[in-house]
Amino acid sequence: MDRIESIQKGLVDGVRVSNLVCQIHGTPMVEFTEPKRIGGEDNSRVLDPFCLECTQEEITKYSNQKLEENLNAERFIHTYNVLARDSTIPKEFSEASFENFLVKTDEERALKEFAENQVQKYLDGMEGNTLITGGTGIGKSHLCLAMARAINEGYKEKGEPVSVLFVSLTEIIAKIKGGWNYNGGATLPEHEAIEILVRPDYLVLDDLGAKNAEIRPKSDWEQDLLFSVLDKRTKTIINTNLTGKELQTVYNSRNYSRILKGLDGNTFKAEGIPDKRFRLLRMKEELAKAQSRKPP
């Protein structure tokens, strides 16, 4: 016995079949035998006759929508949200994007276009690393973070959210070593660090092997740590102020070959770009001098 028949036979209290027919389903509509009011005294309204089929469809639609929202929220925890939640983003790059990357020279324009093209390659499914080399302060970190954000948003818009992580390997190493002096109670155990760096779909290693006064090989422990990460990855974006020759000095052949994984056509050597931070400092100094010369 369907619901309409049950109502017709009086088996459902307080509801009766209306003379109206649903224009969508062609079935009789139902109504309350006593006007059903909802809301308070000042804004109450009487429910009109309604279609049981339409009502059930609305309930199912709402339930499916909420289920989808919950599934997306759960999926985003492990994908889209990773970049903002787990990355180690320097304060000065908190708003870094392609839009606010200042371009004043042809080389800066070429670097920006390279980074934008790499994003499109990844969104199109490219496998392989990206390497940007060049001096300090030229905008490598800014553009790599812009790449990370564009990849993250791009895959979200496609309905295929992925995990993207932006980190400084130097900071990761410092956290691991931080526990060595406390009976092994590291805030970030080595095995957890490796898992964190291997897990994301896209990993950005910022300022890899930062150049010090002396270019020398990393310790065996650091070599093994980096190898454990890069050997299991196929999509890593790397920026460094080391030249290709210096990378070969700092990292052993195993790591250097992993850095070069899928790198054909995916590397940019920035030359002739002045230090943006130095230029900004000079601009601030010139502005301060100009203001000091103004009459009171």
VEXDREN-2710 file (C-alpha; in Angstrom, 1 decimal):
% VEXDREN-2710
k/r/px/py/pz
1/MET/0.0/0.0/0.0
2/ASP/1.5/3.3/-1.1
3/ARG/1.4/6.5/0.9
4/ILE/-1.5/8.1/-1.1
5/GLU/-3.6/5.0/-0.6
6/SER/-2.9/5.0/3.1
7/ILE/-4.0/8.6/3.4
8/GLN/-7.1/7.9/1.4
9/LYS/-8.1/5.1/3.7
10/GLY/-7.6/7.3/6.8
11/LEU/-4.6/5.4/8.0
12/VAL/-2.5/8.6/8.4
13/ASP/-3.9/11.0/11.0
14/GLY/-4.2/14.7/10.3
15/VAL/-3.5/14.4/6.5
16/ARG/-5.9/14.0/3.6
17/VAL/-5.7/13.8/-0.2
18/SER/-6.2/17.2/-1.9
19/ASN/-8.2/17.7/-5.1
20/LEU/-5.0/19.3/-6.6
21/VAL/-2.6/17.2/-8.7
22/CYS/1.2/17.7/-8.9
23/GLN/2.1/19.1/-12.3
24/ILE/5.4/17.3/-12.2
25/HIS/4.5/13.8/-11.1
26/GLY/0.8/13.7/-12.0
27/THR/-0.1/12.4/-8.5
28/PRO/-2.7/13.8/-6.0
29/MET/-1.3/16.3/-3.6
30/VAL/-2.0/16.1/0.2
31/GLU/-2.8/18.6/2.8
32/PHE/-3.3/18.8/6.6
33/THR/-6.9/18.4/7.8
34/GLU/-6.3/21.3/10.1
35/PRO/-4.3/24.2/8.8
36/LYS/-0.6/23.6/9.7
37/ARG/1.1/26.7/10.8
38/ILE/4.9/27.2/11.1
39/GLY/6.8/30.1/12.6
40/GLY/5.9/32.5/15.4
41/GLU/2.7/34.5/16.0
42/ASP/3.8/37.4/13.8
43/ASN/5.2/35.5/10.9
44/SER/3.3/32.2/10.9
45/ARG/2.1/30.8/7.6
46/VAL/-0.3/28.0/6.6
47/LEU/1.2/25.1/4.6
48/ASP/-0.3/24.7/1.2
49/PRO/-1.1/21.3/-0.3
50/PHE/2.1/19.5/-1.2
51/CYS/3.3/16.6/-3.3
52/LEU/4.8/13.7/-1.4
53/GLU/7.0/12.8/-4.3
54/CYS/8.4/16.3/-4.6
55/THR/8.9/16.5/-0.9
56/GLN/10.8/13.2/-0.9
57/GLU/13.0/14.3/-3.8
58/GLU/13.9/17.6/-1.9
59/ILE/14.8/15.6/1.2
60/THR/17.0/13.2/-0.9
61/LYS/18.6/16.1/-2.7
62/TYR/19.4/17.9/0.6
63/SER/20.8/14.7/2.1
64/ASN/23.0/14.0/-0.9
65/GLN/24.2/17.6/-0.8
66/LYS/25.2/17.4/2.8
67/LEU/26.8/14.1/2.3
68/GLU/28.8/15.5/-0.6
69/GLU/29.9/18.5/1.5
70/ASN/31.0/16.2/4.3
71/LEU/33.0/14.0/1.8
72/ASN/34.6/17.1/0.3
73/ALA/35.5/18.4/3.7
74/GLU/37.1/15.1/4.6
75/ARG/38.9/14.9/1.2
76/PHE/40.2/18.5/1.5
77/ILE/41.8/17.7/4.9
78/HIS/44.3/15.5/3.0
79/THR/44.5/17.5/-0.2
80/TYR/43.6/21.1/-0.7
81/ASN/44.1/22.2/2.9
82/VAL/47.6/20.8/3.2
83/LEU/49.3/23.9/1.6
84/ALA/47.9/26.4/4.1
85/ARG/47.9/24.1/7.1
86/ASP/51.2/22.3/6.9
87/SER/53.6/24.5/4.9
88/THR/56.4/26.6/6.4
89/ILE/55.8/29.9/4.6
90/PRO/58.0/32.9/5.5
91/LYS/56.0/35.9/6.7
92/GLU/57.2/38.1/3.9
93/PHE/55.7/35.6/1.3
94/SER/52.3/35.2/3.0
95/GLU/50.6/36.9/0.1
96/ALA/53.0/35.8/-2.7
97/SER/51.3/35.2/-6.1
98/PHE/52.0/35.7/-9.8
99/GLU/49.9/38.9/-9.7
100/ASN/52.1/40.7/-7.2
101/PHE/55.5/39.5/-8.5
102/LEU/57.2/42.7/-9.7
103/VAL/58.6/42.5/-13.2
104/LYS/61.0/45.2/-14.4
105/THR/63.4/43.3/-16.7
106/ASP/63.2/40.9/-19.6
107/GLU/64.9/38.2/-17.4
108/GLU/62.3/38.7/-14.6
109/ARG/59.5/38.4/-17.2
110/ALA/61.0/35.2/-18.6
111/LEU/61.3/33.7/-15.1
112/LYS/57.7/34.5/-14.3
113/GLU/56.5/33.1/-17.6
114/PHE/58.5/29.9/-17.0
115/ALA/56.9/29.5/-13.6
116/GLU/53.4/30.0/-15.0
117/ASN/54.1/27.6/-17.8
118/GLN/55.2/24.9/-15.3
119/VAL/52.0/25.3/-13.4
120/GLN/50.0/24.6/-16.7
121/LYS/52.2/21.6/-17.4
122/TYR/51.4/20.1/-14.0
123/LEU/47.7/20.8/-14.4
124/ASP/47.9/19.0/-17.7
125/GLY/49.3/16.0/-15.8
126/MET/53.1/16.3/-16.3
127/GLU/55.4/14.1/-14.3
128/GLY/58.8/15.4/-13.4
129/ASN/60.7/17.9/-11.3
130/THR/61.1/21.7/-11.8
131/LEU/64.4/23.4/-10.9
132/ILE/65.0/27.2/-10.6
133/THR/68.5/28.3/-9.9
134/GLY/69.8/31.8/-9.4
135/GLY/71.2/34.3/-6.9
136/THR/69.7/35.4/-3.6
137/GLY/66.7/37.7/-3.4
138/ILE/65.6/37.5/-7.1
139/GLY/62.2/36.1/-6.3
140/LYS/62.7/32.4/-6.6
141/SER/60.8/31.6/-3.3
142/HIS/58.0/34.1/-4.3
143/LEU/57.4/32.4/-7.6
144/CYS/57.7/28.9/-6.2
145/LEU/55.0/29.7/-3.6
146/ALA/52.9/31.3/-6.4
147/MET/53.3/28.0/-8.3
148/ALA/52.2/26.0/-5.3
149/ARG/49.1/28.1/-4.8
150/ALA/48.2/28.1/-8.5
151/ILE/48.5/24.3/-8.7
152/ASN/46.5/23.9/-5.5
153/GLU/43.7/26.2/-6.8
154/GLY/43.9/24.8/-10.3
155/TYR/43.2/21.2/-9.3
156/LYS/40.5/22.3/-6.9
157/GLU/38.7/24.1/-9.8
158/LYS/39.0/20.9/-11.8
159/GLY/37.3/19.0/-9.0
160/GLU/40.4/16.9/-8.4
161/PRO/42.0/18.4/-5.3
162/VAL/45.6/17.4/-4.7
163/SER/48.1/17.9/-1.8
164/VAL/50.8/20.6/-2.2
165/LEU/53.4/21.3/0.4
166/PHE/55.9/24.2/0.5
167/VAL/58.8/23.7/3.0
168/SER/62.4/24.6/3.6
169/LEU/64.5/21.5/3.9
170/THR/66.9/23.5/6.1
171/GLU/64.1/24.1/8.6
172/ILE/63.1/20.4/8.5
173/ILE/66.6/19.3/9.3
174/ALA/66.9/21.8/12.1
175/LYS/63.7/20.4/13.7
176/ILE/65.1/16.9/13.5
177/LYS/68.4/17.9/14.9
178/GLY/66.7/19.9/17.6
179/GLY/65.9/16.7/19.5
180/TRP/69.3/15.2/19.3
181/ASN/70.5/17.0/22.5
182/TYR/67.4/15.9/24.4
183/ASN/67.8/12.1/24.5
184/GLY/66.2/11.6/21.1
185/GLY/63.1/13.6/22.0
186/ALA/63.0/15.4/18.6
187/THR/60.0/17.6/17.9
188/LEU/60.1/16.0/14.4
189/PRO/61.5/12.5/14.3
190/GLU/63.3/11.6/11.1
191/HIS/60.9/9.0/9.9
192/GLU/57.9/11.4/10.3
193/ALA/59.8/14.1/8.4
194/ILE/60.4/11.7/5.5
195/GLU/56.7/10.7/5.5
196/ILE/55.6/14.4/5.5
197/LEU/57.8/15.1/2.5
198/VAL/57.0/12.0/0.6
199/ARG/53.2/12.1/1.0
200/PRO/52.2/15.3/-0.9
201/ASP/51.4/15.1/-4.6
202/TYR/53.5/18.2/-5.2
203/LEU/56.4/19.2/-3.0
204/VAL/58.2/22.6/-3.1
205/LEU/61.7/22.5/-1.6
206/ASP/62.6/26.1/-0.9
207/ASP/66.2/27.3/-1.0
208/LEU/67.7/23.8/-1.3
209/GLY/71.3/23.5/0.0
210/ALA/71.4/27.2/0.8
211/LYS/74.8/28.5/-0.2
212/ASN/77.2/29.2/2.7
213/ALA/80.6/30.8/2.8
214/GLU/82.1/27.4/1.8
215/ILE/80.7/25.1/-0.8
216/ARG/81.2/21.6/0.6
217/PRO/79.4/18.2/0.6
218/LYS/76.5/17.7/3.0
219/SER/76.9/15.1/5.7
220/ASP/76.1/11.4/4.9
221/TRP/73.0/11.8/7.2
222/GLU/71.6/14.7/5.2
223/GLN/72.4/13.0/2.0
224/ASP/70.5/9.9/3.1
225/LEU/67.5/12.0/4.3
226/LEU/67.2/13.8/1.0
227/PHE/67.6/10.6/-1.0
228/SER/64.8/9.0/1.1
229/VAL/62.5/11.8/0.0
230/LEU/63.5/12.4/-3.7
231/ASP/63.8/8.7/-4.5
232/LYS/60.0/8.2/-3.8
233/ARG/58.9/11.4/-5.6
234/THR/58.1/12.3/-9.2
235/LYS/56.8/15.9/-8.9
236/THR/59.1/18.1/-6.8
237/ILE/59.6/21.9/-7.4
238/ILE/63.1/23.0/-6.2
239/ASN/64.7/26.4/-6.0
240/THR/68.3/27.0/-5.0
241/ASN/71.0/29.6/-5.1
242/LEU/73.5/26.9/-6.0
243/THR/74.7/26.5/-9.6
244/GLY/74.6/23.1/-11.3
245/LYS/78.2/22.5/-10.6
246/GLU/77.8/23.5/-6.9
247/LEU/74.8/21.2/-6.6
248/GLN/77.1/18.3/-7.7
249/THR/79.6/19.3/-5.1
250/VAL/77.0/19.7/-2.2
251/TYR/75.0/16.5/-3.1
252/ASN/76.2/13.1/-4.0
253/SER/75.6/11.5/-7.4
254/ARG/72.5/9.6/-6.2
255/ASN/70.8/12.8/-5.0
256/TYR/71.9/14.8/-8.0
257/SER/70.4/12.3/-10.3
258/ARG/67.1/12.4/-8.3
259/ILE/67.1/16.2/-8.5
260/LEU/67.4/15.9/-12.3
261/LYS/64.5/13.4/-12.5
262/GLY/62.2/14.4/-15.4
263/LEU/64.0/17.8/-15.6
264/ASP/64.4/18.0/-19.4
265/GLY/62.7/21.3/-20.4
266/ASN/61.8/22.1/-16.8
267/THR/64.7/24.1/-15.5
268/PHE/65.4/27.8/-15.5
269/LYS/68.8/29.4/-14.7
270/ALA/68.2/33.0/-13.7
271/GLU/71.0/35.3/-14.7
272/GLY/71.3/39.0/-14.5
273/ILE/68.4/39.6/-12.1
274/PRO/69.3/42.0/-9.3
275/ASP/68.5/41.3/-5.7
276/LYS/64.9/42.5/-5.2
277/ARG/65.4/42.7/-1.4
278/PHE/68.4/44.9/-1.9
279/ARG/66.5/47.1/-4.4
280/LEU/63.6/47.4/-1.9
281/LEU/66.0/48.4/0.8
282/ARG/67.6/51.0/-1.4
283/MET/64.2/52.4/-2.3
284/LYS/63.3/52.7/1.4
285/GLU/66.5/54.4/2.2
286/GLU/66.1/56.9/-0.7
287/LEU/62.5/57.6/0.4
288/ALA/63.6/58.2/4.0
289/LYS/66.3/60.6/2.7
290/ALA/63.8/62.5/0.6
291/GLN/61.4/62.8/3.4
292/SER/64.2/64.1/5.8
293/ARG/65.0/66.8/3.3
294/LYS/61.5/68.2/3.2
295/PRO/61.1/71.5/5.1
296/PRO/59.2/71.2/8.4
END
